[in-house]
């Protein structure tokens, strides 16, 4: 399986602008720029897209882990927060915080946390990223 996205950048770093598109068309010329990445401009940025990919991947991995154990989740909500810091070698993603709230009948909190940690380790995006990944998992009643 292969997935494809593309980016176009025009100009220098600080005043230039670019666009990002995905083969599926979900993103089509989505704007990104220095201000969307390092300030609060309108548009997206690579770190936000990584966070979205990680949240989506983890949610699916958790659903798969639960389903494999014969447990059907009702709802899984995940947010991912990417932390990027300027280090000696340059800007670096230093951590990703995954926060998940899930409604899963038929599982206790300990089993849910164990399954969530297995999903974190097994998620392809988790395995792609060479950074600290922290997980906060909450089982809703």
Buried (B, 14 or more C-beta within 10 A) or exposed (E): EEEEEEEEEEEEEEEEBBBBBBEEEEBEEBBBBBBBBBEEBEBBBBBBBBBBBBBBBBBBBBBBBBEEEEBEBEEBEBBBBBBBEEEEEEEBBEBBBBBBBBEBEEBEEEBBBBBBBBBBEBBEBBEEBEBEBEBEBEBEE
